[in-house]
């Protein structure tokens, strides 16, 4: 089963510069809605294994990337393709919404 990749300030660029879509969940331990969406993100990692990269970034531990993308509200989920943001979701949403965003980018 696929697993989410833990991102940090040093490996972020390397991971998102993928030819596969990359979904990044910006989250924090103290964030209630992040805890709701976390298991859904984990499920997507399994369902999209080999087709997309599913990753998480703790905003408290990685201020550089958080600031670079202007993340102010969490959870924020960004979808990257070839290192560029192609979609964005702020706030907790049903898994189907996240799956649609990924599906739109899967070649």
C-alpha positions as CSV (number, residue, x, y, z in Angstrom):
1,X,0.0,0.0,0.0
2,X,1.3,3.5,-0.8
3,X,2.4,5.8,1.9
4,X,2.5,9.5,2.2
5,X,5.9,11.1,1.9
6,X,6.9,13.4,4.7
7,X,8.1,16.6,3.2
8,X,10.4,19.2,4.8
9,X,12.1,22.4,3.8
10,X,15.1,20.5,2.3
11,X,13.4,17.8,0.3
12,X,10.3,19.7,-0.9
13,X,11.5,21.0,-4.3
14,X,13.0,17.6,-5.2
15,X,9.7,15.8,-4.5
16,X,7.3,18.3,-6.2
17,X,9.4,18.5,-9.3
18,X,7.8,15.2,-10.5
19,X,6.3,14.4,-13.8
20,X,3.5,12.8,-11.8
21,X,0.9,14.9,-10.0
22,X,2.0,15.7,-6.4
23,X,-0.7,16.4,-3.7
24,X,0.8,18.2,-0.7
25,X,-1.2,18.4,2.5
26,X,0.0,21.3,4.6
27,X,-1.0,20.5,8.2
28,X,-0.1,20.9,11.9
29,X,-0.6,18.7,15.0
30,X,-2.9,21.2,16.7
31,X,-5.2,21.6,13.7
32,X,-8.6,19.8,14.2
33,X,-9.6,19.8,10.5
34,X,-6.1,18.5,9.5
35,X,-6.8,15.5,11.7
36,X,-10.1,14.9,9.9
37,X,-8.5,15.1,6.4
38,X,-5.3,13.2,7.3
39,X,-6.7,9.7,7.0
40,X,-8.3,10.6,3.6
41,X,-4.9,11.7,2.4
42,X,-3.4,8.4,3.5
43,X,-6.1,6.5,1.6
44,X,-5.4,8.5,-1.5
45,X,-1.7,7.5,-1.2
46,X,-2.7,3.9,-1.5
47,X,-5.3,4.4,-4.3
48,X,-2.9,6.5,-6.4
49,X,0.3,4.5,-5.8
50,X,2.3,4.7,-9.0
51,X,0.1,7.4,-10.5
52,X,0.6,10.3,-8.2
53,X,2.7,11.3,-5.2
54,X,0.9,12.1,-2.0
55,X,2.9,14.1,0.6
56,X,2.4,15.9,3.9
57,X,4.3,19.0,5.2
58,X,4.1,20.0,8.9
59,X,3.8,23.8,8.7
60,X,5.2,24.3,12.2
61,X,8.4,22.4,11.5
62,X,8.9,23.8,7.9
63,X,8.5,27.6,7.9
64,X,10.5,28.2,4.7
65,X,8.2,26.3,2.3
66,X,5.1,27.4,4.3
67,X,6.1,31.0,3.8
68,X,7.1,30.6,0.1
69,X,3.6,29.4,-0.8
70,X,1.8,31.8,1.5
71,X,0.1,29.1,3.5
72,X,-2.0,30.9,6.1
73,X,-4.9,28.6,6.7
74,X,-4.6,24.8,7.2
75,X,-5.3,22.3,6.0
76,X,-4.3,23.6,2.6
77,X,-3.8,21.1,-0.1
78,X,-1.8,22.0,-3.2
79,X,-1.6,19.9,-6.4
80,X,1.7,20.3,-8.3
81,X,2.6,19.1,-11.8
82,X,6.2,19.4,-13.0
83,X,6.9,21.7,-10.0
84,X,4.0,24.1,-10.7
85,X,0.8,24.5,-8.7
86,X,-2.1,23.4,-10.8
87,X,-4.8,23.2,-8.2
88,X,-5.5,24.3,-4.6
89,X,-7.9,23.4,-1.8
90,X,-8.2,25.2,1.5
91,X,-10.0,23.5,4.3
92,X,-11.3,20.0,4.9
93,X,-13.3,18.5,2.1
94,X,-14.6,15.0,1.2
95,X,-12.1,12.6,-0.2
96,X,-14.0,12.6,-3.5
97,X,-13.1,16.3,-4.0
98,X,-9.4,15.6,-3.6
99,X,-9.6,12.5,-5.8
100,X,-11.2,14.7,-8.6
101,X,-8.4,17.2,-8.4
102,X,-5.8,14.4,-8.7
103,X,-7.8,12.6,-11.5
104,X,-7.7,15.8,-13.5
105,X,-3.9,15.7,-13.5
106,X,-3.2,12.0,-14.0
107,X,-2.1,11.5,-17.5
